Amino acid sequence: MSAPNWKQKARYRFDNFMSSGGKSIFITVVAGFLVVYAAIGILRGLIEGSGASAERGEGFFRQIYLTFLQMTDPGNMAQDVDSSPWLKIPAILAGLAGIVLLSLLIGFITTALVKKLEDLRKGHSTVIEDGHSLILGWNEQRVVEILRELILANESEDNPAVVILADFPKEEMDDFLALTLPETLNTRVVTRSGSTSLQANLKVVSVATARSAIVLASATEEASRDAKNRSDAKVIKTILALAASRGADNPLNIVAEIYDKRHHEIVQRNCPHEISVADANDILAKIIVQTSRSVGLSVAYGEILSFDGCEMYFHGADWGGIAFGSLQFHFPDGVPLGLRTATGDLEINPPIDRRLDKGDEVLILAEDDSTIDFVKSPVAAGRELPLRSARLEKHIENELIIGWNRKGHIILEQYADYVLEGSSVHVILHHPTAEERAEIEALNEKLEPLEVTLIDKDPLRLETLIESEPSKRDNIIVLSGGGPDHEETDAEEADARTILILLLLRQIFDEYPDNTVNTRLITEVMDSTNQNIISRAGVKDFIISNRLVSMMIAQMSEEPDIKRVYDDLFEEDGSEIYLKPLSLYLEEIPAEMTFADCMLLAQKRGEVCLGVKVKADEENRERNFGVKLIPEKNTPYSFAPDDCLVVVAEDET
């Protein structure tokens, strides 16, 4: 792509200025008036200064001049008050003709100006940006969440930009973003309207100079299977258009939202560029299961997946052969939790005696990439506290799932990897379809450690929930879906059903408080605006579907390898993130411990400590529900036995 000339740059900047709405139009009109006023004023001043005004024009040319004045301003007919009646007739005709003709001229100019301003607001000029993020497609909830994350990620960048191309009117996109996302910090958001699969439109948004592209699904998670298949087809076509626009020798980091796993393979086989596919159902189902294993884990994931707080980065330095265990104490901000070797292999929670070689990079959880600094001397040292040789004992579990959607089978398959044989899962679903019955029966046959039972009752009735004996369950998971007649529902309707079920469960728990101490309640929320309502219903762990997936998409667009990290963390094999009580680590808890002490304790169990959770604050939203990740290493804490460490470990025991 050739470098833009000064005319293209000027047109692009002018388009961006005019697209900001009424304010820019007012400024443009005032500026035009001042320019014309200044030009005419200077001209009259030059004439006055030359002495030409001393001569007074008479005769024929004076009459022509008076006619012009009377046509442009009928008030000038007063100059013919003392003229003969014959001259009054053309004066009247000139005034009337002037009114009609000038009205037509003004109307024409106004119409043309309005049309031109509308065209300018549509933004047809080529985007002149370099190293920008591209968002292709339009999904109101997803776009806002992704933009919010990219804005936070760009906070330390110089003049960053995000460009959106969608088959949606530009004016409506601009108005929606101005209403829902009024503050964009230092990030400029540029919108263009057009088909995302046309190379001509991709050229307009400067795909050749973009650093990443996010291709959004056109269908929501609540949509029908046919709608999702159509969405996948559109996404695949857009990906192929991106590949054709960039070429194999100019790779682009592409993050695509695709629902069907079969379509993943098609994309990977046919696109020469590196593509990260975000499967929302798979990701969220695994997070739900892991959250049910540790109360408070959803809060930790919410912070790790967002650019607001702490996030994961890859960082390289001259390590000097340092061991991984010692390395954790050499960063003023952040905690290393893994490695990316010089050959590209990924190791999460490597052995503490693993020495770093030249070209290795650490995977570190830090506040920002600008705050990561490897120092030669340790910034803190943990005390040698006696480690208690204790492990959590597994037991046969009794789970309850209320509702059903496409995440259901993934949740059950994941549970089968965690629980002991003989554990059971009951699924409450009102009037399940034949397909849902067959799916649940097949899972019961397939998953040997689990006994899966379908209960065909209405979960919106208090009697149904009481009969399910919620106080005897280890976990209760409320999924969005399973509405009346299983019709396609929007996020608001799905969340309304979820909230009603939670209120009924809370009523039962309030009546039997002693029986529900160990029951964990986890729910899926579609719309992030319902977060406050859900938390007031007594739920300590809730998964905000759209927000978490959007966070992951934004992070993958900044660092493609981060998907490999999450694939590892969300699987039962390998290491995952857990919250483990401090009583597992110590027989007697000292009056005061630093975070460095906690890190050293975790190392003795082959774990990496990422933070702490104070149980007394687990219902305090102002204190992030008691969870604090990567505190300063010398930060002192007065712990209780039920307080937890947030760790990366091989298993939950």
C-alpha positions as CSV (number, residue, x, y, z in Angstrom):
1,M,0.0,0.0,0.0
2,S,1.5,3.4,-1.1
3,A,2.0,6.1,1.5
4,P,-1.0,8.6,1.6
5,N,-0.5,12.0,0.1
6,W,-1.3,15.3,1.9
7,K,-4.7,15.5,0.2
8,Q,-5.7,12.1,1.5
9,K,-4.5,12.9,5.0
10,A,-6.3,16.2,5.0
11,R,-9.6,14.6,3.7
12,Y,-9.3,11.9,6.4
13,R,-8.8,14.4,9.2
14,F,-11.6,16.6,7.9
15,D,-14.0,13.5,7.7
16,N,-13.2,12.6,11.3
17,F,-13.8,16.2,12.4
18,M,-17.1,16.4,10.6
19,S,-18.3,13.0,11.9
20,S,-18.4,14.3,15.4
21,G,-21.8,15.9,14.8
22,G,-23.5,19.3,15.5
23,K,-20.5,20.8,17.2
24,S,-18.3,20.4,14.2
25,I,-21.0,21.8,11.8
26,F,-21.4,24.9,14.0
27,I,-17.7,25.4,14.1
28,T,-17.4,25.0,10.3
29,V,-20.3,27.5,9.6
30,V,-18.8,30.1,12.0
31,A,-15.4,29.7,10.5
32,G,-16.8,30.0,6.9
33,F,-18.6,33.2,7.9
34,L,-15.5,34.7,9.5
35,V,-13.4,33.9,6.4
36,V,-16.0,35.5,4.0
37,Y,-16.4,38.5,6.3
38,A,-12.7,39.0,6.5
39,A,-12.2,38.7,2.7
40,I,-15.0,41.3,1.9
41,G,-13.8,43.6,4.7
42,I,-10.2,43.6,3.4
43,L,-11.5,44.2,-0.2
44,R,-13.6,47.3,0.9
45,G,-10.6,48.5,2.9
46,L,-8.3,48.3,-0.1
47,I,-10.9,50.2,-2.2
48,E,-11.3,52.9,0.5
49,G,-7.6,53.2,0.8
50,S,-7.0,53.6,-3.0
51,G,-9.4,56.6,-3.2
52,A,-11.6,55.0,-5.8
53,S,-14.7,55.5,-3.7
54,A,-14.4,59.3,-4.1
55,E,-16.1,59.0,-7.6
56,R,-19.8,58.6,-7.5
57,G,-21.2,56.4,-10.3
58,E,-24.2,57.9,-12.2
59,G,-26.4,57.0,-15.1
60,F,-27.0,53.5,-16.5
61,F,-24.5,51.6,-14.3
62,R,-26.0,53.2,-11.2
63,Q,-29.4,51.8,-12.1
64,I,-27.9,48.4,-12.7
65,Y,-26.3,48.6,-9.3
66,L,-29.5,49.7,-7.6
67,T,-31.3,46.8,-9.2
68,F,-28.8,44.3,-7.8
69,L,-29.2,45.9,-4.3
70,Q,-33.0,45.7,-4.5
71,M,-33.0,42.1,-5.6
72,T,-30.6,41.0,-2.9
73,D,-32.3,43.1,-0.2
74,P,-35.9,44.4,-0.9
75,G,-35.3,47.1,1.7
76,N,-33.2,48.9,-0.9
77,M,-36.5,49.8,-2.7
78,A,-36.5,52.8,-0.4
79,Q,-33.9,54.4,-2.5
80,D,-36.6,54.9,-5.2
81,V,-39.1,56.7,-2.9
82,D,-38.5,60.0,-4.7
83,S,-38.1,58.4,-8.1
84,S,-40.7,58.7,-10.9
85,P,-43.6,56.1,-10.9
86,W,-42.0,54.5,-13.9
87,L,-38.9,53.7,-11.9
88,K,-41.0,52.4,-9.0
89,I,-42.4,49.6,-11.2
90,P,-39.0,47.9,-11.9
91,A,-38.0,48.5,-8.3
92,I,-41.1,46.5,-7.1
93,L,-40.5,43.8,-9.7
94,A,-36.8,43.6,-8.7
95,G,-37.8,43.2,-5.0
96,L,-40.4,40.5,-5.6
97,A,-38.1,38.6,-8.0
98,G,-35.2,38.9,-5.5
99,I,-37.4,37.3,-2.8
100,V,-38.4,34.4,-5.0
101,L,-35.0,33.8,-6.6
102,L,-32.9,34.2,-3.4
103,S,-35.3,31.9,-1.5
104,L,-34.8,29.3,-4.2
105,L,-31.0,29.8,-4.1
106,I,-30.9,29.5,-0.3
107,G,-33.1,26.4,-0.4
108,F,-30.8,24.8,-3.0
109,I,-27.6,25.7,-1.1
110,T,-29.1,24.5,2.2
111,T,-30.2,21.2,0.6
112,A,-26.8,20.7,-1.0
113,L,-25.0,21.6,2.3
114,V,-27.1,19.2,4.4
115,K,-26.4,16.4,1.8
116,K,-22.7,17.2,1.9
117,L,-22.6,17.2,5.7
118,E,-24.5,13.8,5.7
119,D,-22.0,12.4,3.2
120,L,-19.1,13.6,5.4
121,R,-20.6,12.0,8.5
122,K,-20.8,8.7,6.6
123,G,-17.0,8.8,6.4
124,H,-16.1,7.5,2.9
125,S,-12.4,8.6,3.1
126,T,-9.6,6.1,3.6
127,V,-8.5,5.6,7.1
128,I,-4.9,6.9,7.6
129,E,-3.7,5.0,10.5
130,D,-0.7,2.7,11.3
131,G,-0.5,-0.1,13.9
132,H,-4.2,0.2,14.7
133,S,-6.6,-2.4,16.0
134,L,-9.4,-3.5,13.6
135,I,-12.9,-4.6,14.7
136,L,-14.9,-6.2,11.9
137,G,-18.6,-6.7,12.5
138,W,-21.1,-5.2,14.9
139,N,-22.5,-6.6,18.1
140,E,-23.5,-3.9,20.6
141,Q,-22.6,-5.7,23.8
142,R,-19.4,-7.3,22.4
143,V,-18.2,-4.1,20.7
144,V,-18.5,-2.0,23.9
145,E,-16.7,-4.5,26.1
146,I,-13.9,-5.1,23.6
147,L,-13.4,-1.4,23.1
148,R,-13.3,-0.8,26.8
149,E,-10.6,-3.4,27.2
150,L,-8.6,-2.0,24.2
151,I,-8.8,1.5,25.6
152,L,-7.3,0.3,28.9
153,A,-4.6,-1.6,27.0
154,N,-3.7,1.5,25.0
155,E,-3.5,3.8,28.0
156,S,0.3,3.7,27.9
157,E,0.5,3.9,24.0
158,D,1.1,7.0,22.0
159,N,-1.9,8.2,19.9
160,P,-3.5,4.7,19.5
161,A,-6.6,4.1,17.3
162,V,-9.3,1.4,17.0
163,V,-11.1,1.2,13.7
164,I,-14.5,-0.4,13.3
165,L,-15.9,-1.7,10.0
166,A,-19.4,-3.0,10.0
167,D,-22.4,-3.5,7.7
168,F,-24.2,-0.9,9.9
169,P,-24.9,2.8,9.4
170,K,-21.9,4.8,10.6
171,E,-24.1,7.5,12.2
172,E,-25.8,5.0,14.3
173,M,-22.5,3.4,15.4
174,D,-21.1,6.8,16.3
175,D,-24.3,7.8,18.3
176,F,-24.3,4.4,20.1
177,L,-20.7,4.6,21.1
178,A,-21.0,8.3,22.2
179,L,-23.8,7.2,24.5
180,T,-22.4,4.0,25.9
181,L,-18.7,4.8,25.8
182,P,-18.3,8.6,26.2
183,E,-14.7,8.4,27.6
184,T,-12.1,6.8,25.4
185,L,-9.0,8.3,27.2
186,N,-6.2,8.6,24.6
187,T,-7.7,6.1,22.1
188,R,-9.4,7.4,19.0
189,V,-12.3,5.3,17.7
190,V,-12.9,5.6,14.0
191,T,-16.0,3.9,12.3
192,R,-16.7,3.0,8.7
193,S,-19.7,1.4,7.2
194,G,-19.5,-1.4,4.7
195,S,-19.3,-5.2,4.2
196,T,-16.5,-6.7,6.1
197,S,-15.8,-9.4,3.4
198,L,-15.1,-6.9,0.6
199,Q,-11.5,-6.2,-0.1
200,A,-12.3,-2.7,-1.2
201,N,-13.8,-1.9,2.2
202,L,-10.9,-3.5,4.0
203,K,-8.6,-1.2,2.0
204,V,-10.6,1.8,3.2
205,V,-9.9,0.8,6.9
206,S,-6.1,0.3,6.1
207,V,-6.0,-3.4,6.7
208,A,-2.4,-3.3,5.3
209,T,-1.1,-1.3,8.2
210,A,-3.3,-2.8,11.0
211,R,-1.6,-4.7,13.9
212,S,-4.6,-7.0,14.6
213,A,-8.1,-7.8,13.5
214,I,-11.0,-9.0,15.6
215,V,-13.8,-10.6,13.5
216,L,-17.1,-10.6,15.5
217,A,-19.9,-13.1,15.1
218,S,-23.2,-11.6,13.8
219,A,-25.3,-14.0,15.9
220,T,-25.5,-13.9,19.7
221,E,-25.0,-16.9,22.1
222,E,-28.8,-17.1,22.5
223,A,-29.4,-17.4,18.7
224,S,-30.6,-20.5,16.9
225,R,-28.2,-23.0,15.3
226,D,-29.1,-21.8,11.8
227,A,-28.3,-18.2,12.8
228,K,-25.0,-19.3,14.2
229,N,-24.1,-21.2,11.1
230,R,-24.9,-18.1,9.0
231,S,-22.7,-16.1,11.3
232,D,-19.8,-18.6,11.0
233,A,-20.0,-18.5,7.2
234,K,-19.8,-14.7,7.3
235,V,-16.9,-14.8,9.7
236,I,-15.0,-17.3,7.5
237,K,-15.6,-15.1,4.4
238,T,-14.2,-12.1,6.2
239,I,-11.1,-14.0,7.3
240,L,-10.4,-15.1,3.8
241,A,-10.8,-11.5,2.6
242,L,-8.3,-10.4,5.3
243,A,-5.8,-13.0,4.2
244,A,-6.2,-12.0,0.5
245,S,-5.8,-8.3,1.4
246,R,-2.6,-8.8,3.5
247,G,-0.9,-11.7,1.6
248,A,1.1,-14.6,3.0
249,D,4.2,-12.4,3.4
250,N,2.5,-9.8,5.6
251,P,0.9,-11.9,8.4
252,L,-1.9,-10.4,10.6
253,N,-2.9,-11.4,14.1
254,I,-6.6,-12.4,13.6
255,V,-9.0,-13.2,16.4
256,A,-12.3,-14.7,15.2
257,E,-15.5,-15.6,17.0
258,I,-16.8,-18.9,15.6
259,Y,-19.4,-21.2,17.1
260,D,-19.0,-24.6,15.3
261,K,-15.8,-26.5,15.9
262,R,-15.9,-28.0,12.4
263,H,-15.7,-24.4,11.1
264,H,-12.5,-23.9,13.2
265,E,-10.7,-26.6,11.2
266,I,-11.9,-25.0,7.9
267,V,-10.4,-21.7,8.9
268,Q,-7.1,-23.1,10.1
269,R,-6.6,-25.2,6.9
270,N,-7.4,-22.4,4.5
271,C,-5.9,-19.2,6.0
272,P,-2.1,-18.7,5.9
273,H,-2.2,-16.2,8.8
274,E,-2.2,-17.0,12.5
275,I,-5.8,-17.2,13.8
276,S,-7.0,-17.4,17.3
277,V,-10.5,-18.8,17.5
278,A,-12.7,-17.8,20.4
279,D,-15.2,-20.5,21.3
280,A,-17.4,-18.7,23.8
281,N,-19.3,-21.8,25.0
282,D,-16.2,-23.8,25.5
283,I,-14.4,-21.1,27.4
284,L,-17.3,-20.2,29.7
285,A,-18.2,-23.8,30.5
286,K,-14.7,-24.5,31.7
287,I,-14.6,-21.3,33.8
288,I,-17.9,-22.2,35.4
289,V,-16.6,-25.6,36.4
290,Q,-13.4,-24.3,37.8
291,T,-15.2,-21.6,39.6
292,S,-17.4,-24.2,41.3
293,R,-14.2,-25.8,42.7
294,S,-13.0,-22.6,44.4
295,V,-15.3,-19.9,45.8
296,G,-14.0,-16.5,44.6
297,L,-12.3,-17.8,41.5
298,S,-14.6,-15.9,39.2
299,V,-13.4,-12.6,40.8
300,A,-9.8,-13.6,40.2
301,Y,-10.5,-14.6,36.6
302,G,-12.4,-11.3,36.0
303,E,-9.4,-9.4,37.0
304,I,-6.8,-11.5,35.1
305,L,-8.8,-11.5,31.9
306,S,-9.3,-7.7,32.0
307,F,-6.8,-4.9,31.2
308,D,-8.3,-3.1,34.2
309,G,-6.2,-4.4,37.1
310,C,-3.5,-7.0,36.3
311,E,-3.0,-9.1,33.3
312,M,-0.6,-11.6,31.8
313,Y,2.3,-10.6,29.6
314,F,5.4,-12.3,28.1
315,H,8.6,-10.6,29.1
316,G,12.2,-11.3,28.0
317,A,15.5,-10.2,29.7
318,D,19.0,-11.3,30.4
319,W,18.2,-13.9,33.1
320,G,21.8,-15.0,33.8
321,G,20.7,-18.6,34.3
322,I,18.5,-17.8,37.3
323,A,16.2,-20.5,38.7
324,F,12.4,-20.0,38.3
325,G,11.8,-20.2,42.0
326,S,14.2,-17.4,42.7
327,L,13.0,-15.4,39.7
328,Q,9.6,-14.8,41.4
329,F,11.3,-12.4,43.9
330,H,13.1,-10.3,41.3
331,F,10.2,-8.3,40.0
332,P,9.0,-5.2,42.0
333,D,5.6,-5.6,40.2
334,G,4.2,-8.9,39.2
335,V,4.6,-12.6,39.7
336,P,6.0,-15.0,37.0
337,L,3.8,-18.1,36.6
338,G,5.3,-19.7,33.6
339,L,7.7,-19.7,30.7
340,R,7.8,-19.5,26.9
341,T,11.0,-21.1,25.8
342,A,13.2,-20.0,22.9
343,T,11.7,-22.8,20.8
344,G,8.1,-21.6,21.5
345,D,7.1,-24.2,24.1
346,L,4.8,-23.1,26.9
347,E,5.4,-24.2,30.5
348,I,2.9,-23.2,33.2
349,N,4.1,-23.6,36.8
350,P,7.5,-25.1,35.9
351,P,9.7,-26.7,38.6
352,I,11.3,-24.1,40.9
353,D,14.8,-25.3,40.0
354,R,14.1,-24.8,36.3
355,R,16.8,-22.4,35.0
356,L,16.1,-19.9,32.4
357,D,18.1,-20.0,29.2
358,K,18.9,-17.3,26.7
359,G,15.8,-16.5,24.6
360,D,13.3,-17.7,27.2
361,E,10.5,-15.4,28.2
362,V,8.6,-15.4,31.4
363,L,4.8,-15.4,31.6
364,I,4.1,-12.8,34.2
365,L,1.0,-11.5,35.9
366,A,1.5,-7.7,36.3
367,E,-0.3,-4.4,36.5
368,D,0.9,-3.2,33.1
369,D,3.6,-4.1,30.7
370,S,5.3,-0.8,31.4
371,T,5.7,-1.7,35.1
372,I,7.5,-5.0,34.4
373,D,11.2,-4.8,35.4
374,F,13.6,-7.6,36.2
375,V,16.1,-6.5,38.8
376,K,19.3,-8.4,39.7
377,S,18.8,-8.3,43.4
378,P,15.6,-9.8,45.0
379,V,13.0,-7.2,46.1
380,A,11.8,-9.4,49.0
381,A,12.5,-12.6,50.8
382,G,10.0,-15.0,52.3
383,R,10.5,-16.5,55.7
384,E,11.1,-20.2,56.1
385,L,7.8,-21.2,57.8
386,P,7.2,-24.9,58.5
387,L,4.9,-26.3,55.8
388,R,2.0,-28.5,57.0
389,S,1.8,-31.8,55.1
390,A,-2.0,-31.6,54.5
391,R,-4.1,-32.0,51.4
392,L,-7.8,-31.5,50.7
393,E,-9.7,-34.8,50.7
394,K,-11.9,-35.4,47.7
395,H,-15.4,-36.8,48.3
396,I,-18.3,-38.0,46.3
397,E,-20.1,-34.9,45.1
398,N,-23.8,-34.1,44.5
399,E,-24.3,-31.3,41.9
400,L,-27.4,-29.5,40.7
401,I,-27.7,-27.7,37.3
402,I,-30.7,-25.5,36.7
403,G,-31.4,-24.8,33.1
404,W,-29.6,-26.0,30.0
405,N,-27.8,-24.5,27.0
406,R,-24.9,-25.4,24.7
407,K,-22.5,-25.2,27.6
408,G,-24.2,-28.0,29.4
409,H,-22.5,-31.0,27.9
410,I,-19.0,-29.3,28.2
411,I,-19.7,-28.6,31.9
412,L,-20.6,-32.3,32.6
413,E,-17.6,-33.5,30.6
414,Q,-15.3,-31.2,32.7
415,Y,-16.9,-32.4,35.9
416,A,-16.2,-36.0,35.0
417,D,-12.4,-35.1,35.0
418,Y,-12.6,-33.6,38.5
419,V,-15.0,-35.7,40.7
420,L,-14.7,-39.1,42.2
421,E,-16.7,-42.1,40.8
422,G,-20.2,-42.2,42.2
423,S,-20.8,-38.5,42.1
424,S,-24.1,-37.3,40.7
425,V,-25.5,-34.4,38.7
426,H,-29.2,-33.6,38.6
427,V,-30.4,-31.3,35.7
428,I,-33.7,-29.4,36.2
429,L,-35.2,-28.5,32.9
430,H,-38.8,-27.7,32.1
431,H,-40.3,-29.5,29.1
432,P,-37.0,-30.6,27.6
433,T,-36.9,-31.1,23.9
434,A,-36.3,-34.6,22.4
435,E,-32.8,-33.5,21.4
436,E,-32.0,-32.3,25.0
437,R,-33.3,-35.5,26.5
438,A,-31.1,-37.6,24.1
439,E,-28.1,-35.4,24.8
440,I,-28.4,-35.7,28.6
441,E,-29.0,-39.5,28.4
442,A,-26.0,-39.9,26.1
443,L,-23.8,-38.0,28.6
444,N,-25.1,-40.3,31.4
445,E,-23.9,-43.3,29.4
446,K,-20.6,-41.7,28.3
447,L,-19.4,-40.2,31.6
448,E,-18.6,-43.2,33.8
449,P,-17.7,-41.3,37.1
450,L,-21.0,-39.4,36.9
451,E,-24.6,-40.3,37.2
452,V,-26.6,-37.7,35.3
453,T,-30.3,-37.4,36.0
454,L,-32.8,-35.2,34.2
455,I,-35.7,-33.7,36.2
456,D,-38.6,-32.4,34.1
457,K,-40.0,-29.7,36.3
458,D,-40.4,-25.9,36.3
459,P,-37.4,-24.3,38.2
460,L,-39.4,-21.1,38.6
461,R,-41.7,-22.8,41.1
462,L,-40.6,-22.8,44.7
463,E,-41.8,-26.3,45.2
464,T,-39.5,-27.7,42.5
465,L,-36.4,-26.1,44.1
466,I,-37.4,-27.3,47.6
467,E,-37.8,-30.9,46.3
468,S,-34.4,-30.7,44.7
469,E,-32.9,-30.3,48.2
470,P,-30.5,-27.5,47.3
471,S,-28.9,-27.5,50.8
472,K,-27.5,-31.0,50.2
473,R,-25.7,-30.0,47.0
474,D,-22.0,-29.3,46.8
475,N,-22.6,-26.9,43.8
476,I,-25.7,-25.4,42.2
477,I,-25.1,-24.0,38.7
478,V,-27.8,-21.8,37.2
479,L,-27.4,-21.6,33.4
480,S,-29.1,-19.1,31.1
481,G,-31.6,-21.0,28.9
482,G,-34.3,-23.5,29.3
483,G,-37.1,-20.9,29.0
484,P,-40.7,-21.6,28.2
485,D,-41.0,-23.7,25.0
486,H,-37.2,-23.2,24.6
487,E,-37.7,-20.2,22.3
488,E,-34.8,-18.0,21.4
489,T,-34.5,-15.3,24.1
490,D,-32.5,-12.2,24.5
491,A,-30.0,-11.5,27.2
492,E,-32.4,-9.4,29.3
493,E,-35.1,-12.1,29.3
494,A,-32.6,-14.9,30.1
495,D,-31.1,-12.9,33.0
496,A,-34.6,-12.1,34.3
497,R,-35.3,-15.8,34.6
498,T,-31.9,-16.4,36.3
499,I,-32.5,-13.6,38.8
500,L,-36.0,-15.1,39.7
501,I,-34.4,-18.5,40.3
502,L,-31.7,-17.0,42.5
503,L,-34.2,-15.2,44.6
504,L,-36.2,-18.4,45.2
505,L,-33.0,-20.2,46.1
506,R,-32.1,-17.4,48.5
507,Q,-35.5,-17.7,50.1
508,I,-34.8,-21.4,50.7
509,F,-31.3,-20.7,52.1
510,D,-32.6,-18.0,54.4
511,E,-35.1,-20.5,55.9
512,Y,-32.4,-23.2,56.4
513,P,-29.2,-21.3,57.0
514,D,-27.4,-24.0,58.9
515,N,-27.8,-26.6,56.1
516,T,-26.4,-24.4,53.3
517,V,-23.0,-23.5,54.7
518,N,-21.0,-25.6,52.2
519,T,-23.3,-25.2,49.1
520,R,-21.6,-23.1,46.4
521,L,-24.0,-21.2,44.1
522,I,-22.6,-20.3,40.6
523,T,-24.6,-18.6,37.9
524,E,-24.2,-17.3,34.4
525,V,-25.1,-13.7,33.6
526,M,-25.5,-12.6,30.0
527,D,-25.7,-8.8,30.5
528,S,-23.0,-7.1,32.6
529,T,-25.5,-4.4,33.7
530,N,-27.3,-7.0,35.8
531,Q,-24.1,-7.5,37.9
532,N,-25.4,-5.5,40.9
533,I,-28.7,-7.3,41.0
534,I,-27.1,-10.7,40.9
535,S,-24.7,-9.9,43.7
536,R,-27.5,-8.8,45.9
537,A,-29.2,-12.1,45.4
538,G,-26.5,-13.7,47.6
539,V,-24.4,-15.2,44.7
540,K,-20.7,-15.1,45.5
541,D,-19.6,-16.4,42.1
542,F,-21.2,-15.3,38.9
543,I,-19.8,-15.5,35.3
544,I,-20.6,-12.5,33.1
545,S,-20.6,-14.3,29.8
546,N,-20.3,-11.4,27.3
547,R,-17.8,-9.5,29.4
548,L,-15.4,-12.5,30.0
549,V,-15.4,-13.5,26.3
550,S,-14.9,-10.0,25.2
551,M,-12.0,-9.6,27.6
552,M,-10.3,-12.7,26.2
553,I,-10.8,-11.6,22.6
554,A,-9.2,-8.3,23.4
555,Q,-6.2,-9.9,25.1
556,M,-5.8,-12.4,22.2
557,S,-5.7,-9.5,19.8
558,E,-2.9,-7.9,21.7
559,E,-0.9,-11.2,22.3
560,P,-1.9,-14.3,20.2
561,D,0.0,-16.7,22.4
562,I,-2.2,-15.8,25.4
563,K,-4.8,-18.3,24.0
564,R,-2.4,-21.1,24.6
565,V,-2.1,-20.0,28.2
566,Y,-5.8,-20.0,28.7
567,D,-6.2,-23.4,26.9
568,D,-3.7,-24.8,29.5
569,L,-5.3,-23.1,32.5
570,F,-8.8,-24.1,31.7
571,E,-8.1,-27.8,31.2
572,E,-8.0,-30.3,34.1
573,D,-4.7,-31.6,32.8
574,G,-1.7,-29.5,33.8
575,S,-1.9,-26.5,36.1
576,E,-5.0,-24.4,36.9
577,I,-5.8,-21.5,39.2
578,Y,-7.3,-22.4,42.6
579,L,-8.1,-20.7,45.9
580,K,-6.8,-22.9,48.7
581,P,-7.3,-22.2,52.5
582,L,-4.2,-21.2,54.4
583,S,-4.9,-23.9,56.9
584,L,-3.6,-26.4,54.2
585,Y,-0.2,-24.7,54.4
586,L,0.4,-24.0,58.1
587,E,-0.5,-25.7,61.5
588,E,-0.3,-22.3,63.2
589,I,-0.7,-19.1,61.4
590,P,1.6,-16.3,62.5
591,A,0.2,-13.0,63.7
592,E,1.5,-11.4,60.6
593,M,2.7,-12.6,57.2
594,T,3.9,-10.9,54.1
595,F,3.0,-11.8,50.6
596,A,6.6,-12.9,50.0
597,D,6.0,-15.5,52.9
598,C,2.9,-16.7,51.0
599,M,4.9,-17.1,47.8
600,L,7.6,-19.2,49.4
601,L,5.0,-21.4,51.2
602,A,3.3,-22.1,47.8
603,Q,6.6,-23.0,46.2
604,K,7.1,-25.7,48.8
605,R,3.9,-27.3,47.5
606,G,5.0,-26.9,43.9
607,E,2.7,-24.0,43.4
608,V,2.9,-20.3,42.3
609,C,1.1,-17.9,44.6
610,L,-0.6,-15.1,42.7
611,G,-2.5,-13.4,45.5
612,V,-4.7,-13.7,48.6
613,K,-8.4,-13.9,49.5
614,V,-9.6,-12.5,52.8
615,K,-12.8,-14.4,53.7
616,A,-14.1,-11.6,55.9
617,D,-14.3,-9.4,52.8
618,E,-15.8,-12.0,50.4
619,E,-19.1,-10.1,50.3
620,N,-17.5,-6.6,50.2
621,R,-17.6,-5.4,46.6
622,E,-15.5,-2.3,47.5
623,R,-12.6,-4.7,48.4
624,N,-13.1,-6.8,45.3
625,F,-14.9,-9.5,47.3
626,G,-11.7,-10.1,49.4
627,V,-9.5,-11.0,46.4
628,K,-6.2,-9.2,46.0
629,L,-3.9,-10.3,43.2
630,I,-0.1,-9.5,43.0
631,P,0.1,-7.3,46.1
632,E,3.5,-5.7,46.8
633,K,5.7,-8.5,48.1
634,N,6.4,-6.9,51.5
635,T,2.7,-6.2,52.1
636,P,1.8,-7.6,55.6
637,Y,-1.4,-9.5,56.3
638,S,-3.1,-10.8,59.4
639,F,-4.6,-14.0,58.2
640,A,-7.3,-16.3,59.5
641,P,-7.3,-20.1,58.9
642,D,-10.2,-19.7,56.3
643,D,-8.4,-17.1,54.3
644,C,-7.0,-18.4,51.0
645,L,-4.1,-18.2,48.7
646,V,-4.7,-17.7,45.0
647,V,-2.3,-20.3,43.4
648,V,-1.4,-22.0,40.2
649,A,-1.3,-25.7,41.0
650,E,-1.5,-29.1,39.5
651,D,-4.8,-30.0,41.3
652,E,-7.3,-28.7,43.8
653,T,-6.0,-30.7,46.8
